[in-house]
């Protein structure tokens, strides 16, 4: 009887750990680490031709705020609306004269294409 109880408890613990989202190979973003080779920076013009949900890195300037969490971003090929949540600024102050890298994904709609920003790096 003790063996059955021991196996039952072990099974419950293993299932609990699996259902709690335990992922031993997942990179902890709070710690950082190596994730890949050289990043590829794309232009605004290229972003406008990409499909929805593609991860992108763009480099240029945020030139103005145009609404709640919406900003106008510009590089040498054009401009595009970007969505930046408050948490994504990570304490950085950016002016229109600052060059930034924006890491995010393409948000393609019926009428327009935007970039949903995950991270900003002030150059």
Number of C-alpha atoms within 10 A of each C-alpha: 5 7 8 9 10 11 11 11 12 12 12 12 12 11 11 12 12 11 9 9 8 10 9 7 6 7 12 9 7 6 6 8 9 6 7 6 6 6 8 9 13 13 19 23 14 12 23 19 11 15 14 16 13 13 17 21 20 22 22 23 22 24 17 14 14 11 9 10 12 17 17 18 25 22 18 11 10 13 19 18 20 25 20 20 15 10 9 16 16 11 8 9 8 17 12 15 10 13 17 19 17 26 19 21 20 21 21 19 10 5 5 10 19 22 29 23 21 16 17 20 15 17 10
